[in-house]
Amino acid sequence: MPAIFAAEFEAYASSLTGHGLAEATVRAKTGMLRRFLAFLAGRGVEQLTALGVADVSAYVRSLAPMAASTRVDGRVG
């Protein structure tokens, strides 16, 4: 977890917990956010206000290999 996004991450995690979500749901959602923030930091994004469409598109493209590994016989399984 990049230190530059620690405050935003903690605020999000606290909001999830405050909404009474199951611990497993909180872990899953914070895990997804952690990976996204690490990706952004790797691209040199230092503030979420600097986040752009190109950053989000690049992240979505980076997920394509994972999505492909979940397919069986051409279908998502």
MIMARDREN-311974 format. One record per atom (N, C-alpha, C, CB): residue in one letter; atom name; x, y, z. Coordinates in steps of 0.02 Angstrom, whole numbers. Glycine has a CB too. Layout:
<nodes>
A  CA  X  Y  Z
...
</nodes>
This chain:
<nodes>
M  N  43  -59  0
M  CA  0  0  0
M  C  45  61  0
M  CB  -48  0  61
P  N  41  101  -52
P  CA  83  162  -55
P  C  66  211  1
P  CB  74  196  -124
A  N  116  234  36
A  CA  107  280  92
A  C  72  344  71
A  CB  174  297  125
I  N  82  365  8
I  CA  52  429  -14
I  C  -25  426  -16
I  CB  78  447  -83
F  N  -53  365  -17
F  CA  -125  358  -19
F  C  -153  331  47
F  CB  -146  313  -76
A  N  -113  328  99
A  CA  -134  297  162
A  C  -197  330  192
A  CB  -78  300  213
A  N  -200  395  191
A  CA  -258  430  222
A  C  -322  413  184
A  CB  -246  506  222
E  N  -319  413  118
E  CA  -379  398  79
E  C  -400  325  89
E  CB  -365  411  4
F  N  -350  281  91
F  CA  -365  210  101
F  C  -398  199  169
F  CB  -300  169  97
E  N  -370  228  221
E  CA  -398  219  288
E  C  -469  248  292
E  CB  -353  252  340
A  N  -480  304  260
A  CA  -547  334  261
A  C  -597  287  227
A  CB  -547  403  226
Y  N  -578  258  171
Y  CA  -622  212  136
Y  C  -635  150  178
Y  CB  -592  192  68
A  N  -582  121  206
A  CA  -589  60  247
A  C  -635  74  307
A  CB  -521  35  270
S  N  -626  131  338
S  CA  -668  149  396
S  C  -741  157  375
S  CB  -643  213  428
S  N  -752  186  316
S  CA  -822  195  294
S  C  -855  129  281
S  CB  -824  239  231
L  N  -818  80  255
L  CA  -846  14  243
L  C  -865  -19  309
L  CB  -797  -30  205
T  N  -820  -16  357
T  CA  -832  -46  422
T  C  -892  -12  455
T  CB  -770  -40  467
G  N  -897  54  448
G  CA  -951  92  478
G  C  -1019  76  448
G  CB  -938  164  470
H  N  -1019  46  389
H  CA  -1083  28  357
H  C  -1106  -43  375
H  CB  -1077  34  282
G  N  -1069  -74  420
G  CA  -1089  -140  444
G  C  -1078  -197  395
G  CB  -1159  -138  463
L  N  -1032  -188  349
L  CA  -1019  -242  301
L  C  -982  -299  335
L  CB  -978  -215  242
A  N  -989  -358  308
A  CA  -954  -416  334
A  C  -879  -407  326
A  CB  -977  -481  297
E  N  -842  -437  371
E  CA  -769  -430  370
E  C  -740  -454  303
E  CB  -737  -470  427
A  N  -766  -508  276
A  CA  -742  -534  212
A  C  -754  -484  156
A  CB  -776  -601  196
T  N  -810  -449  158
T  CA  -825  -399  107
T  C  -777  -340  113
T  CB  -898  -375  114
V  N  -764  -319  174
V  CA  -717  -264  186
V  C  -648  -283  160
V  CB  -714  -245  261
R  N  -627  -345  175
R  CA  -560  -368  152
R  C  -557  -369  76
R  CB  -545  -438  179
A  N  -610  -393  44
A  CA  -611  -396  -30
A  C  -608  -326  -60
A  CB  -674  -433  -54
K  N  -649  -281  -35
K  CA  -651  -214  -63
K  C  -586  -176  -50
K  CB  -711  -175  -35
T  N  -559  -182  10
T  CA  -497  -146  25
T  C  -439  -178  -14
T  CB  -482  -147  100
G  N  -442  -242  -27
G  CA  -391  -274  -68
G  C  -391  -248  -139
G  CB  -401  -350  -68
M  N  -451  -239  -166
M  CA  -457  -211  -234
M  C  -430  -139  -235
M  CB  -530  -212  -258
L  N  -447  -101  -184
L  CA  -423  -32  -182
L  C  -347  -30  -173
L  CB  -456  7  -124
R  N  -320  -74  -132
R  CA  -248  -76  -122
R  C  -211  -88  -188
R  CB  -229  -130  -70
R  N  -238  -136  -227
R  CA  -206  -151  -292
R  C  -210  -91  -340
R  CB  -238  -213  -325
F  N  -268  -58  -340
F  CA  -276  0  -383
F  C  -229  56  -363
F  CB  -349  25  -381
L  N  -224  70  -299
L  CA  -179  124  -275
L  C  -106  107  -289
L  CB  -189  136  -201
A  N  -87  44  -282
A  CA  -18  25  -298
A  C  -5  35  -372
A  CB  -6  -49  -278
F  N  -54  18  -414
F  CA  -47  29  -486
F  C  -37  103  -501
F  CB  -109  1  -523
L  N  -79  145  -470
L  CA  -73  217  -482
L  C  -5  243  -460
L  CB  -128  254  -444
A  N  18  222  -402
A  CA  83  244  -379
A  C  138  223  -427
A  CB  98  216  -308
G  N  131  164  -455
G  CA  179  140  -505
G  C  179  182  -569
G  CB  164  68  -523
R  N  123  214  -583
R  CA  119  258  -641
R  C  140  330  -624
R  CB  47  259  -668
G  N  158  341  -561
G  CA  180  408  -542
G  C  125  454  -518
G  CB  214  440  -599
V  N  64  428  -510
V  CA  9  469  -484
V  C  22  478  -409
V  CB  -61  435  -497
E  N  24  541  -386
E  CA  39  554  -316
E  C  -20  583  -278
E  CB  97  601  -311
Q  N  -73  601  -314
Q  CA  -133  627  -282
Q  C  -193  601  -321
Q  CB  -133  706  -279
L  N  -244  583  -285
L  CA  -303  557  -321
L  C  -336  611  -363
L  CB  -354  530  -271
T  N  -326  674  -346
T  CA  -353  728  -387
T  C  -318  731  -455
T  CB  -346  795  -351
A  N  -260  700  -460
A  CA  -224  698  -524
A  C  -243  638  -567
A  CB  -149  698  -511
L  N  -286  596  -541
L  CA  -308  536  -576
L  C  -344  555  -640
L  CB  -353  493  -531
G  N  -327  521  -694
G  CA  -358  536  -758
G  C  -388  474  -790
G  CB  -308  567  -805
V  N  -425  486  -843
V  CA  -457  431  -880
V  C  -404  382  -904
V  CB  -498  459  -939
A  N  -348  407  -926
A  CA  -295  363  -952
A  C  -270  316  -897
A  CB  -237  405  -979
D  N  -267  340  -835
D  CA  -245  298  -779
D  C  -295  241  -767
D  CB  -236  340  -715
V  N  -359  258  -766
V  CA  -410  208  -754
V  C  -412  158  -812
V  CB  -480  241  -745
S  N  -407  182  -873
S  CA  -407  137  -931
S  C  -348  90  -930
S  CB  -406  179  -996
A  N  -290  116  -911
A  CA  -230  73  -907
A  C  -239  20  -853
A  CB  -168  116  -892
Y  N  -270  38  -798
Y  CA  -281  -11  -745
Y  C  -329  -65  -769
Y  CB  -309  24  -682
V  N  -382  -46  -801
V  CA  -430  -95  -827
V  C  -396  -142  -877
V  CB  -491  -59  -861
R  N  -354  -114  -920
R  CA  -317  -156  -968
R  C  -271  -204  -931
R  CB  -276  -112  -1017
S  N  -242  -182  -875
S  CA  -196  -225  -837
S  C  -233  -284  -806
S  CB  -161  -184  -783
L  N  -298  -279  -798
L  CA  -337  -333  -769
L  C  -356  -386  -820
L  CB  -400  -305  -737
A  N  -349  -371  -884
A  CA  -370  -417  -937
A  C  -340  -486  -930
A  CB  -352  -388  -1004
P  N  -275  -493  -914
P  CA  -247  -561  -906
P  C  -282  -600  -851
P  CB  -172  -557  -892
M  N  -302  -567  -797
M  CA  -337  -602  -742
M  C  -406  -625  -766
M  CB  -344  -556  -681
A  N  -441  -582  -803
A  CA  -507  -599  -827
A  C  -503  -658  -875
A  CB  -540  -539  -862
A  N  -452  -658  -917
A  CA  -444  -712  -965
A  C  -431  -779  -931
A  CB  -387  -697  -1013
S  N  -398  -777  -873
S  CA  -383  -840  -838
S  C  -444  -869  -804
S  CB  -328  -828  -787
T  N  -499  -831  -799
T  CA  -560  -857  -768
T  C  -608  -886  -820
T  CB  -595  -802  -729
R  N  -590  -883  -883
R  CA  -635  -907  -936
R  C  -625  -982  -948
R  CB  -623  -868  -1001
V  N  -681  -1014  -959
V  CA  -681  -1085  -976
V  C  -724  -1093  -1038
V  CB  -707  -1130  -916
D  N  -697  -1122  -1090
D  CA  -734  -1133  -1152
D  C  -763  -1068  -1179
D  CB  -789  -1183  -1142
G  N  -726  -1013  -1172
G  CA  -749  -950  -1199
G  C  -800  -914  -1156
G  CB  -777  -960  -1265
R  N  -819  -943  -1100
R  CA  -867  -911  -1055
R  C  -834  -894  -989
R  CB  -929  -957  -1044
V  N  -859  -842  -958
V  CA  -835  -825  -892
V  C  -864  -876  -844
V  CB  -854  -752  -871
G  N  -820  -907  -804
G  CA  -845  -959  -760
G  C  -826  -950  -689
G  CB  -821  -1024  -782
</nodes>
